[in-house]
């Protein structure tokens, strides 16, 4: 995916933690506890992504999409823009292929689509493949 023009792979954190200066949790996931924890969460993942994709990342979205104001500023000071998402494509990997397809049909250029490929029994892959094969992106068939 890193070499496809229609995808942009960015930073989502090393441990998928909410970014907080004091450990605030979101969705039952404990957040980072201090600036050193925030630095590790952001920069370790950025290093791994650069090694794997050959591209430096520019954006960061924290796990659970939670980031307190101090953490936002810390990430900006590291040189990254902090993002959220505009379309929840697969409801945390629980959506059917049809639901994913319908959600993706609502997308437009510039949208940030949240998809989870870590749930192989979910409908994410099949819904995405259907959408890409039937859209006007002209990307051809995905295996």
Buried (B, 14 or more C-beta within 10 A) or exposed (E): EEEEEEEEBBBBBBEEBBBBBEEBEBEEEEBBBEEEBBBBBBBBBBBEBEEEBEEEBEBBBBBBBBBBEBBBEBBEEEEBEBBEEEBEBBBBBEBBBEBBBBBBEEBEEEEBBBBBEEBEEBBBBBBBBBBBEEEEEEEEEEE
